[in-house]
């Protein structure tokens, strides 16, 4: 089935050019470059890593430098059983949900072993290499190198059979490994990296096996400075699912031999990466490096003051075109998320309909006069296999069409049904979905998909029934008086949610202001648009249909107009920002 009447130009690998610096590619060239920096008889080289980097691969190469002393930081960490005992409260028995760990990497390092390693490094003669996660803690080096890795690559390696750092959990199911990363490992790793990020002499991209790429610390800092002064895109990733569809294959230029693609994160810095092009060599780094190191410039002072160094908005795709229903679900209220998981805000969200087949629908809110106890009891029975849950007995359904917008504040039962292509606009804590009913399915891993009825029953807002939903959550559009040279409509979100979304219908140049807060946008209609600086402060930036892009708060003012294939046509852009 064809979904477009034009050839998509969707870019799966958007990059930001960084002038004046070049990268070094391959182990041989990198080792030669490091050798030139070893400029005295007794020399300490620290190579710190993000957990997930292939230590075996890297150490094999570093040993070619013939170090007189090699200190591996994995030996200074506490043993696996001790670490597991320390974090058992964070990990819980649940496959998906844990509690956020707010400590630091030194909580898991044996103090005596660290002292011994420091003493060994201090007294060592010749070339000393300190390698591994936490290496910078051992000794101030003569040369500091950091090996970084995008979070989605880490998840891919965990899914392929890798384990978490010093966890001995290679045989554990992937969801539990992701949980350990999300609630614990990545938290302490990011905190550690940010403590040293400005002191690093060289950064190495280790995302591709046996194909490292290295840039200087100065080049990396310049890239971070540059990206928050102009529009940019994160690198989207695409994943299959039991309910996945076919729309993204065509629109996002994906592998047509795959069975389906269920979702894409295209604008989720917590998960996505960014590409920097140094004179033709492209390096990939976690987008969180930008968020954590340049939060005020990216987010703006008000968003930073409210959320800290976290990117509070996410855009992602949910594709059920020729697929199946999503799971029936609900998201926790803020207070519940805080008490149960240590998260300061929750996943309020919305479904913007990019495309839909005739008769497609969404499930949203509760019907009138239902009995909550009966509904919960039937959900429990259904998930034991005793009955089939009759969702339409309890949940409203609304027929959808292209450019509808359905608002889903936390506590509202919902799901998208088959035949819809959703641009999901939401707050960032994406992991906190309480599935209530999953239509008798197993996951792609052959295991039952996790269902959380007991969590769900605590947060379902039973008064969000048909009249309230129709009034507040379904196509709540109105025109906005915004002097930008085009039609502007408020499309959401609900007043209970902190995100504002506005739709711009543009047929000529339109002027926009960030109002000192980060803007996230998507070209929801039209083939191409161009984003330009009012004062020539950044190069023109071209976006294509369905691409999400970020305008940092630092940009201040910018324009958007139809471009290229859309030059004489009307386009639509949706913009989200924190109220």
BANU-778371 format. One line per 10 residues: number of its first residue (from 0); for each residue x, y, z of C-alpha. Coordinates in Angstrom, 3 decimals, always signed. Example, Ala and Ser with C-alpha at 12.3 -4.5 7.8 and 13.67 -1.06 7.14 Angstrom:
BANU-778371
0) +12.300/-4.500/+7.800  +13.670/-1.060/+7.140;
//
This chain:
BANU-778371
0) +0.000/+0.000/+0.000  +1.389/+3.441/-0.942  +1.021/+6.227/+1.601  +2.637/+9.147/-0.246  +2.125/+10.699/-3.661  +5.749/+11.847/-3.752  +9.171/+10.355/-3.070  +10.116/+10.800/+0.563  +13.380/+12.586/+1.344  +13.340/+11.683/+5.040;
10) +16.922/+11.750/+6.350  +17.785/+8.902/+8.721  +21.280/+10.241/+9.409  +21.074/+14.014/+10.006  +24.409/+15.562/+10.956  +25.829/+18.898/+12.054  +28.990/+20.111/+10.312  +31.823/+21.342/+12.516  +34.413/+23.421/+10.694  +38.084/+23.745/+11.552;
20) +38.664/+20.305/+13.051  +39.256/+16.844/+11.677  +38.738/+13.370/+13.089  +41.020/+10.340/+13.230  +39.477/+7.013/+12.240  +40.581/+3.455/+12.987  +42.652/+1.960/+15.803  +45.975/+2.170/+13.997  +45.641/+5.899/+13.315  +44.303/+6.590/+16.812;
30) +47.149/+4.730/+18.501  +49.689/+6.604/+16.398  +48.082/+9.905/+17.410  +48.168/+8.949/+21.089  +51.834/+7.940/+20.812  +52.733/+11.460/+19.713  +51.311/+12.790/+22.998  +53.410/+10.504/+25.189  +56.121/+13.073/+25.709  +57.930/+12.060/+28.883;
40) +59.454/+8.973/+30.432  +56.818/+8.449/+33.128  +53.410/+9.034/+31.577  +49.843/+8.271/+32.690  +47.193/+7.675/+30.017  +43.638/+7.428/+31.393  +41.015/+5.879/+29.114  +37.605/+6.192/+30.761  +34.531/+4.558/+29.236  +30.758/+4.601/+29.237;
50) +29.413/+1.225/+30.428  +28.550/-0.748/+27.309  +31.828/-0.150/+25.486  +33.465/-3.427/+24.401  +36.369/-3.603/+26.864  +37.853/-6.692/+25.245  +38.054/-4.999/+21.851  +39.586/-1.781/+23.175  +42.090/-3.363/+25.564  +43.440/-5.586/+22.806;
60) +44.307/-2.424/+20.886  +45.633/-0.383/+23.814  +48.077/-3.152/+24.694  +49.795/-2.406/+21.378  +51.145/+0.727/+23.102  +53.185/-1.675/+25.277  +52.348/-0.117/+28.637  +54.693/-0.825/+31.523  +51.703/-0.830/+33.864  +48.062/-1.545/+33.057;
70) +45.360/-0.840/+35.629  +41.834/-2.016/+34.816  +39.145/-0.251/+36.803  +36.802/-3.216/+36.748  +39.086/-4.641/+39.434  +38.456/-1.738/+41.828  +34.671/-2.123/+41.757  +32.900/-4.142/+44.400  +31.922/-7.652/+43.409  +28.668/-8.249/+41.551;
80) +26.773/-9.673/+44.513  +27.632/-6.665/+46.681  +26.548/-4.222/+43.964  +23.322/-6.143/+43.403  +22.600/-6.028/+47.131  +23.223/-2.263/+47.215  +20.774/-1.559/+44.407  +18.097/-4.158/+45.136  +15.671/-1.410/+46.186  +16.196/+0.344/+42.840;
90) +15.911/-2.855/+40.784  +12.755/-4.359/+42.378  +11.284/-7.663/+41.175  +9.402/-6.061/+38.284  +10.643/-6.658/+34.713  +10.147/-3.032/+33.697  +9.930/-0.622/+36.623  +12.511/+0.241/+39.228  +13.359/+3.224/+41.403  +15.704/+5.965/+40.229;
100) +19.191/+5.798/+41.736  +20.537/+9.234/+42.644  +23.994/+8.302/+43.889  +27.326/+8.202/+42.094  +29.825/+5.735/+40.708  +32.047/+5.869/+43.794  +29.223/+4.223/+45.776  +30.188/+0.978/+44.009  +33.969/+1.219/+44.162  +35.945/-0.482/+46.935;
110) +37.803/+2.327/+48.713  +40.837/+0.178/+49.566  +41.164/-1.121/+46.024  +40.899/+2.450/+44.719  +43.654/+3.596/+47.084  +45.848/+0.698/+45.970  +45.263/+1.521/+42.311  +46.050/+5.195/+42.928  +49.257/+4.307/+44.766  +50.254/+1.907/+42.003;
120) +49.710/+4.564/+39.345  +51.597/+7.183/+41.362  +54.676/+5.013/+41.794  +54.657/+3.400/+38.360  +57.495/+4.018/+35.934  +57.237/+4.306/+32.183  +53.865/+4.260/+30.442  +50.890/+3.583/+32.686  +47.455/+3.012/+31.180  +44.426/+3.229/+33.455;
130) +41.478/+1.774/+31.578  +37.752/+1.393/+32.135  +34.594/+2.884/+33.595  +35.686/+5.330/+36.315  +39.327/+5.552/+35.206  +39.499/+9.292/+35.861  +38.901/+8.601/+39.565  +42.162/+6.716/+39.943  +44.741/+9.371/+39.114  +45.060/+12.726/+37.385;
140) +46.423/+11.720/+33.981  +48.862/+13.293/+31.591  +46.380/+12.441/+28.830  +42.650/+11.893/+29.295  +40.631/+9.919/+26.728  +36.916/+9.155/+26.935  +35.126/+6.384/+25.017  +31.473/+7.234/+24.472  +28.510/+5.282/+23.104  +24.918/+6.071/+22.117;
150) +22.284/+4.627/+24.405  +20.404/+2.861/+21.650  +23.587/+1.005/+20.642  +23.972/-0.093/+24.254  +20.407/-1.409/+24.234  +21.033/-3.251/+20.972  +24.051/-4.963/+22.530  +22.086/-5.884/+25.639  +19.339/-7.318/+23.463  +21.919/-9.328/+21.513;
160) +23.125/-11.065/+24.666  +25.452/-8.584/+26.325  +25.231/-7.808/+30.021  +25.175/-4.706/+32.164  +28.377/-3.482/+33.757  +29.778/-6.032/+36.232  +26.319/-7.561/+36.614  +26.819/-11.108/+35.314  +23.341/-10.912/+33.818  +23.949/-11.825/+30.190;
170) +21.223/-14.489/+30.328  +18.638/-12.141/+31.823  +15.795/-10.953/+29.608  +16.363/-7.681/+27.763  +13.705/-5.694/+29.610  +15.405/-6.306/+32.935  +18.757/-5.286/+31.479  +17.240/-2.092/+30.054  +15.714/-1.406/+33.472  +19.111/-1.695/+35.165;
180) +20.529/+0.767/+32.654  +17.681/+3.255/+32.892  +17.275/+3.376/+36.667  +20.856/+2.861/+37.751  +23.759/+2.407/+35.368  +23.186/+5.305/+32.944  +22.418/+7.666/+35.832  +25.783/+7.218/+37.536  +27.596/+7.043/+34.184  +26.160/+10.356/+32.971;
190) +26.944/+12.026/+36.281  +30.533/+10.753/+36.128  +31.001/+11.810/+32.506  +29.724/+15.328/+33.131  +32.146/+15.773/+36.020  +35.093/+15.367/+33.627  +33.714/+16.303/+30.214  +35.627/+19.585/+29.975  +38.906/+17.974/+31.063  +39.028/+15.299/+28.359;
200) +41.781/+15.589/+25.739  +40.219/+13.164/+23.239  +36.762/+11.689/+22.749  +36.287/+8.427/+20.854  +33.064/+7.252/+19.222  +32.861/+3.476/+19.798  +29.399/+2.775/+18.366  +30.624/+0.591/+15.499  +32.659/-2.483/+16.374  +36.327/-2.154/+15.399;
210) +35.695/+1.235/+13.783  +36.513/+3.918/+16.368  +36.663/+7.613/+15.505  +38.483/+10.185/+17.602  +38.318/+13.969/+17.951  +40.067/+16.347/+20.285  +38.392/+17.676/+23.390  +38.497/+21.155/+21.866  +36.684/+19.902/+18.764  +34.033/+18.202/+20.875;
220) +33.438/+21.328/+22.938  +33.166/+23.389/+19.760  +30.581/+20.930/+18.406  +28.541/+21.236/+21.604  +28.770/+25.025/+21.467  +27.690/+25.054/+17.818  +24.724/+22.705/+17.989  +22.865/+24.871/+20.512  +23.033/+27.917/+18.226  +21.100/+26.417/+15.302;
230) +18.289/+24.006/+14.408  +19.300/+20.351/+14.600  +17.882/+16.857/+14.458  +18.672/+13.828/+16.533  +19.335/+10.483/+14.842  +16.079/+8.507/+14.730  +15.952/+4.817/+15.417  +13.265/+2.364/+14.415  +12.158/-0.830/+16.090  +9.698/-3.629/+15.291;
240) +6.857/-4.656/+17.565  +3.991/-7.086/+17.778  +1.600/-4.339/+16.696  +3.895/-2.663/+14.141  +2.833/-1.320/+10.757  +4.078/-0.461/+7.279  +3.847/+3.356/+6.989  +7.348/+4.160/+8.233  +8.913/+1.775/+5.735  +7.857/+4.064/+2.896;
250) +7.949/+7.459/+4.567  +11.207/+6.961/+6.494  +12.995/+4.962/+3.770  +13.415/+1.780/+5.817  +14.223/-1.823/+4.972  +11.134/-3.232/+3.245  +12.203/-6.817/+3.946  +11.484/-6.393/+7.660  +8.118/-7.602/+8.926  +7.144/-4.227/+10.395;
260) +8.274/-1.169/+12.269  +6.268/-0.320/+15.372  +7.859/+2.846/+16.696  +10.544/+5.382/+16.115  +12.142/+7.838/+18.484  +12.814/+10.914/+16.345  +13.365/+13.637/+18.913  +14.034/+11.892/+22.229  +17.437/+13.091/+23.475  +17.253/+10.643/+26.378;
270) +17.492/+7.854/+23.780  +18.704/+9.384/+20.508  +22.163/+10.400/+19.409  +23.592/+13.301/+17.412  +26.004/+13.152/+14.479  +28.863/+15.622/+14.078  +30.567/+15.881/+10.686  +34.250/+16.793/+11.004  +35.531/+17.409/+7.489  +33.695/+14.386/+6.089;
280) +34.197/+12.014/+9.028  +30.971/+11.615/+10.999  +31.032/+10.804/+14.702  +28.053/+9.747/+16.799  +27.522/+10.798/+20.415  +24.587/+10.566/+22.829  +22.252/+13.526/+22.487  +22.277/+13.647/+26.284  +25.834/+14.999/+26.020  +24.255/+18.162/+24.611;
290) +21.474/+18.285/+27.218  +23.777/+17.698/+30.174  +26.625/+19.960/+29.093  +24.695/+22.880/+27.541  +21.319/+22.839/+29.370  +20.713/+26.576/+29.658  +21.623/+27.273/+26.039  +19.474/+24.395/+24.773  +16.481/+24.511/+27.113  +16.386/+28.147/+28.152;
300) +16.607/+29.487/+31.716  +12.979/+28.863/+32.691  +12.867/+25.243/+31.493  +16.274/+24.578/+33.053  +15.133/+26.067/+36.357  +12.035/+23.859/+36.315  +13.409/+20.547/+35.037  +17.166/+20.774/+35.466  +19.354/+19.238/+32.766  +16.562/+17.087/+31.331;
310) +14.872/+17.476/+27.960  +11.178/+17.470/+28.943  +9.530/+16.959/+25.506  +9.641/+13.957/+23.213  +8.312/+13.248/+19.729  +8.001/+9.659/+18.552  +6.113/+7.636/+15.963  +3.628/+4.802/+16.591  +2.807/+2.917/+13.392  -0.196/+0.564/+13.285;
320) -0.910/+1.013/+9.562  -1.655/-2.570/+8.450  -0.701/-3.521/+12.018  -2.511/-4.175/+15.283  -3.875/-2.269/+18.267  -1.429/-0.868/+20.795  -1.878/-2.178/+24.321  -4.649/-0.583/+26.363  -2.736/+1.518/+28.875  -2.612/+4.366/+31.374;
330) +0.223/+6.592/+32.629  +0.847/+7.447/+36.285  -0.056/+10.721/+37.913  +2.912/+12.901/+38.891  +2.572/+12.180/+42.600  +2.406/+8.433/+41.975  +5.449/+8.529/+39.685  +7.399/+10.473/+42.284  +6.522/+8.194/+45.196  +6.843/+4.906/+43.339;
340) +9.770/+5.524/+40.980  +11.567/+8.693/+42.067  +10.571/+10.604/+38.907  +9.627/+14.272/+39.304  +7.147/+14.419/+36.416  +5.083/+11.982/+34.411  +4.282/+10.966/+30.849  +1.451/+13.257/+29.888  +1.034/+12.793/+26.159  -1.058/+13.167/+23.032;
350) -1.708/+11.430/+19.708  -1.356/+13.640/+16.651  -2.707/+11.659/+13.670  -0.312/+11.876/+10.733  -2.309/+9.357/+8.718  -5.196/+6.931/+9.134  -7.198/+4.471/+7.095  -10.927/+4.955/+6.858  -12.667/+3.740/+9.997  -9.518/+3.738/+12.169;
360) -10.012/+4.706/+15.779  -8.439/+5.472/+19.111  -9.550/+4.263/+22.523  -9.722/+7.199/+24.944  -11.294/+7.670/+28.351  -14.027/+5.726/+30.098  -17.669/+5.227/+29.249  -20.415/+6.505/+31.506  -21.678/+4.585/+34.528  -19.110/+1.809/+34.554;
370) -18.189/-0.018/+37.726  -14.451/+0.396/+38.460  -14.249/-2.764/+40.565  -15.889/-4.809/+37.809  -13.567/-3.414/+35.149  -10.445/-4.140/+37.207  -11.700/-7.620/+38.059  -12.320/-8.393/+34.383  -8.853/-7.085/+33.472  -7.336/-9.430/+36.052;
380) -9.350/-12.363/+34.731  -8.411/-11.540/+31.145  -4.730/-11.402/+31.919  -4.964/-14.813/+33.562  -6.494/-16.128/+30.334  -9.875/-16.781/+31.913  -11.835/-14.354/+29.692  -11.240/-11.999/+26.769  -11.460/-8.409/+27.959  -14.170/-6.446/+26.152;
390) -12.391/-3.076/+25.838  -15.311/-1.340/+24.119  -17.581/-2.197/+27.027  -15.552/+0.199/+29.151  -13.475/+2.487/+26.914  -14.694/+5.157/+24.461  -13.663/+4.843/+20.834  -13.316/+7.763/+18.426  -12.968/+7.459/+14.671  -9.844/+9.306/+13.572;
400) -8.694/+11.128/+10.478  -5.483/+12.817/+9.370  -4.540/+15.883/+11.459  -6.766/+15.030/+14.408  -5.165/+15.555/+17.812  -6.154/+13.538/+20.889  -4.911/+14.696/+24.280  -3.992/+12.146/+26.932  -3.215/+13.600/+30.374  -1.848/+11.085/+32.861;
410) -4.511/+8.886/+34.388  -6.512/+8.585/+31.142  -7.058/+5.085/+29.701  -6.083/+5.013/+26.022  -4.555/+3.282/+23.034  -4.306/+3.706/+19.298  -6.018/+1.023/+17.243  -4.971/-0.575/+13.971  -4.765/+1.641/+10.892  -3.305/+4.769/+12.480;
420) -0.005/+6.605/+12.165  +0.589/+8.578/+15.340  +3.038/+11.342/+16.081  +3.129/+11.011/+19.844  +3.916/+14.308/+21.559  +4.557/+13.857/+25.229  +6.611/+14.534/+28.310  +9.844/+12.582/+28.353  +9.540/+9.800/+30.997  +8.665/+7.297/+28.293;
430) +9.168/+4.112/+30.293  +6.203/+4.631/+32.614  +3.352/+2.955/+30.773  +1.014/+0.724/+32.741  -0.395/-1.825/+30.300  -3.880/-2.973/+31.285  -4.727/-5.313/+28.410  -2.623/-6.520/+25.498  -5.118/-8.392/+23.339  -3.798/-11.893/+24.265;
440) -0.346/-11.336/+22.689  +3.217/-12.373/+23.376  +6.151/-10.048/+22.752  +8.645/-10.583/+19.946  +10.845/-12.315/+22.522  +8.142/-14.965/+23.000  +7.436/-13.804/+26.546  +4.148/-12.328/+27.776  +4.290/-8.556/+27.506  +4.373/-7.008/+31.002;
450) +0.975/-5.907/+32.299  +0.596/-3.658/+35.358  -3.053/-3.694/+36.406  -2.290/-3.108/+40.084  -0.308/+0.036/+39.284  -2.945/+1.074/+36.766  -5.899/+0.850/+39.113  -4.176/+3.301/+41.468  -3.943/+6.050/+38.834  -6.960/+5.633/+36.520;
460) -9.085/+8.772/+36.744  -12.548/+7.265/+36.877  -14.306/+10.597/+36.314  -12.798/+11.015/+32.828  -15.851/+9.674/+31.076  -17.393/+10.370/+27.683  -18.652/+13.984/+28.114  -15.417/+15.163/+29.759  -13.267/+13.433/+27.146  -15.253/+14.855/+24.238;
470) -15.058/+18.369/+25.671  -11.421/+18.357/+26.773  -9.411/+15.794/+24.819  -10.780/+15.468/+21.279  -9.596/+18.022/+18.690  -9.524/+20.852/+21.170  -8.512/+23.355/+18.470  -8.862/+27.121/+18.373  -7.147/+29.906/+16.447  -4.410/+31.857/+18.200;
480) -3.595/+35.511/+17.593  +0.139/+35.141/+16.972  +1.733/+37.689/+14.657  +3.849/+35.388/+12.501  +2.359/+35.681/+9.009  +0.410/+32.423/+8.923  -2.558/+30.680/+10.506  -1.827/+29.512/+14.058  -3.982/+27.019/+15.968  -3.730/+25.780/+19.511;
490) -4.111/+21.987/+19.330  -3.191/+21.079/+22.912  -2.141/+19.946/+25.260  -4.714/+19.808/+28.050  -4.418/+22.353/+30.866  -3.297/+19.535/+33.185  -0.227/+19.061/+30.971  +2.772/+21.413/+30.825  +3.350/+21.208/+27.053  +1.749/+23.631/+24.588;
500) +1.298/+22.496/+20.981  +0.500/+24.818/+18.098  -0.093/+24.052/+14.440  +1.140/+26.498/+11.806  -0.328/+26.476/+8.299  +2.256/+28.248/+6.140  +2.201/+29.323/+2.491  +4.882/+32.023/+2.677  +7.595/+33.116/+5.067  +6.486/+32.887/+8.716;
510) +8.321/+34.378/+11.672  +8.778/+32.559/+14.973  +10.301/+33.219/+18.382  +11.557/+30.675/+20.864  +10.599/+33.057/+23.689  +13.722/+31.854/+25.452  +12.563/+28.226/+25.626  +13.386/+25.183/+23.521  +11.029/+24.469/+20.600  +10.462/+21.001/+19.144;
520) +8.751/+20.784/+15.751  +7.714/+18.364/+13.018  +6.794/+18.961/+9.372  +3.388/+17.261/+9.482  +2.257/+18.224/+5.966  +4.194/+19.258/+2.871  +7.284/+17.845/+1.229  +9.965/+20.271/+2.425  +10.429/+23.401/+4.518  +13.372/+25.652/+5.206;
530) +14.228/+27.173/+8.562  +16.284/+30.367/+8.424  +17.829/+32.811/+10.838  +16.326/+36.275/+11.026  +19.801/+37.755/+11.528  +21.890/+35.282/+9.532  +23.226/+33.629/+12.685  +22.948/+30.074/+11.333  +22.937/+28.420/+7.933  +19.527/+27.678/+6.346;
540) +18.206/+24.351/+7.604  +16.059/+22.138/+5.364  +13.542/+19.681/+6.819  +11.518/+17.037/+5.021  +8.083/+15.561/+5.593  +7.707/+13.837/+8.990  +11.108/+14.964/+10.269  +11.340/+16.228/+13.842  +13.730/+19.058/+14.593  +14.813/+21.065/+17.617;
550) +15.256/+24.826/+17.867  +17.429/+25.615/+20.935  +16.354/+28.459/+23.200  +19.580/+30.254/+22.199  +18.282/+30.757/+18.654  +15.750/+33.437/+19.729  +14.114/+34.135/+16.306  +13.738/+32.116/+13.118  +11.568/+31.801/+10.042  +9.891/+28.823/+8.350;
560) +8.632/+28.712/+4.765  +7.815/+26.164/+2.063  +10.891/+25.050/+0.169  +11.957/+22.975/-2.804  +9.189/+20.565/-3.754  +6.760/+22.462/-1.503  +7.763/+25.965/-2.597  +4.404/+26.829/-4.156  +2.334/+24.751/-1.763  +0.956/+25.049/+1.728;
570) +2.779/+23.250/+4.523  +1.905/+22.484/+8.132  +4.261/+22.416/+11.092  +3.449/+21.448/+14.656  +5.453/+23.062/+17.444  +5.714/+21.985/+21.081  +7.209/+23.901/+23.974  +6.925/+24.142/+27.732  +4.282/+26.628/+28.830;
//
